[in-house]
Amino acid sequence: MKFQMTEHGFETETEFGKLEISSNEEKGFRPYQLMVSSIAACTGGVMRKILEKKRMPAESIDIEVKEVIRSQDDASRLEKIHLHIKVKADGLTDEKMPKILELTDKNCSMYQSVANCIDVRKTYELLN
């Protein structure tokens, strides 16, 4: 990837189109939004694969970012992210979900990249 400076931030061309990144959310995605999105999407993708391997294919997985807390210092680093996951999968129960979440965390590269510096909380809801 190559990032080029623009009037409002940076941009890069991807195979899916132009990605604009800016500290002004009216001009592009803010960097922290991309990081939170990466963690959420990676979590969902890994969970989907795990459920398939366990013969409980997901009919749906929806992830809502409930909370993002950033530090009050100059860098405004991410301190906490709360993801609420709504899952619909045949055979998935409250008893099985802790192991599914554990395996998801273990195998999600984006989560593993930040696990020791950002508090990523996950709650879930099983849908019928």
Buried (B, 14 or more C-beta within 10 A) or exposed (E): EEEEEEEBBBBEEEEEEEBBBBEEEEBBBBBBBEBBBBBBEBBBBBBBBBBEEBEBEBEEBEBEBEEBEEEEEEEEEBEEBBBBBBBBBEEBEEEBBEEBBEBBBEBBEBBEBBBEEBEBEBEBEBEE
